[in-house]
Every structure is written in C-alpha cells, then in structure tokens.
Amino acid sequence: METVKTIKGVKEEDWETFRKMAKQHKMNMGKFFSRLVHKNQSPMTWERLLSMPKLISDHEAEDMIKRARAMRKDLV
C-alpha cells in the first residue's frame, strides 16, 4: 500500500512545474520523483550538484525568467 508524503516549503509554482514535467513524461508524480532521484546516482550526485557554485546570480536568474515569460506571451 502506498503512503502519501508531503514536502514542506515548496513554492506553488514549483509544484505546478514539477506536476507538468511528470505529465509530459506520462508518469504520475511519485514515479517521476523516483526517476529523478535514481537517475542521478551517477558520479554527478545531488550533493555535488547542489554544492557547485552558482553560474549566475539570483538577480540574473530572476531577470532571465521574467524575460522568458515575456517572450512566451509574445508567441501566443
């Protein structure tokens, strides 16, 4: 029997993005989460990924997201 687990502190828009990614891969969210966790058991582990220095600043990342959203709106 499956159990339901929750993850605290996840932004609503991040949760929606994750849900959409699972749907794109034609998986439920549990299977998609497992795939992400187990797929990355290579030399490039989560710990190594998360401890890498940032490539761009938080401000630059926010600006990039705003510009991408604006470009998508222009395409619709």
C-alpha positions as CSV (number, residue, x, y, z in Angstrom):
1,M,0.0,0.0,0.0
2,E,1.3,3.4,-1.0
3,T,1.6,6.2,1.6
4,V,1.3,9.9,1.0
5,K,4.3,12.1,1.9
6,T,4.5,15.9,1.9
7,I,7.4,18.2,1.2
8,K,7.3,21.4,3.2
9,G,8.5,24.7,1.8
10,V,7.8,24.0,-1.9
11,K,6.5,27.1,-3.8
12,E,3.2,26.6,-5.6
13,E,4.6,27.5,-9.0
14,D,7.5,25.0,-8.5
15,W,5.0,22.3,-7.5
16,E,3.0,23.1,-10.7
17,T,6.1,22.9,-12.8
18,F,7.0,19.5,-11.3
19,R,3.5,18.3,-12.0
20,K,3.6,19.4,-15.6
21,M,7.0,17.7,-16.1
22,A,5.7,14.5,-14.7
23,K,2.7,14.7,-17.1
24,Q,5.0,15.4,-20.1
25,H,6.8,12.2,-19.3
26,K,3.5,10.4,-18.9
27,M,4.2,9.4,-15.3
28,N,2.5,10.1,-12.0
29,M,4.4,12.4,-9.7
30,G,5.6,9.6,-7.5
31,K,7.2,7.6,-10.3
32,F,8.6,10.8,-11.8
33,F,10.2,11.8,-8.5
34,S,11.7,8.3,-8.1
35,R,13.1,8.5,-11.6
36,L,14.8,11.9,-10.9
37,V,16.3,10.6,-7.7
38,H,17.6,7.3,-9.1
39,K,18.6,8.6,-12.5
40,N,21.1,10.9,-10.8
41,Q,23.0,8.2,-9.0
42,S,26.0,8.7,-11.3
43,P,29.3,10.4,-10.4
44,M,27.4,13.7,-10.7
45,T,25.4,13.2,-7.5
46,W,22.8,15.5,-6.0
47,E,25.3,16.6,-3.2
48,R,27.8,17.5,-5.9
49,L,25.2,19.3,-8.0
50,L,23.9,21.3,-5.1
51,S,27.3,22.3,-3.8
52,M,28.5,23.7,-7.1
53,P,29.0,27.5,-7.2
54,K,26.2,29.4,-8.9
55,L,26.7,30.2,-12.6
56,I,24.6,33.3,-12.4
57,S,23.3,35.5,-9.5
58,D,19.8,35.2,-8.1
59,H,19.0,38.6,-9.6
60,E,20.2,37.5,-13.1
61,A,18.2,34.3,-12.8
62,E,15.0,36.2,-11.9
63,D,15.6,38.6,-14.8
64,M,16.1,35.7,-17.2
65,I,12.8,34.1,-16.0
66,K,10.9,37.3,-16.5
67,R,12.3,37.8,-20.0
68,A,11.5,34.1,-20.9
69,R,7.9,34.6,-19.7
70,A,7.6,37.8,-21.7
71,M,8.9,36.1,-24.8
72,R,6.4,33.2,-24.4
73,K,3.5,35.7,-24.0
74,D,4.6,37.3,-27.3
75,L,4.4,34.0,-29.1
76,V,0.8,33.3,-28.0
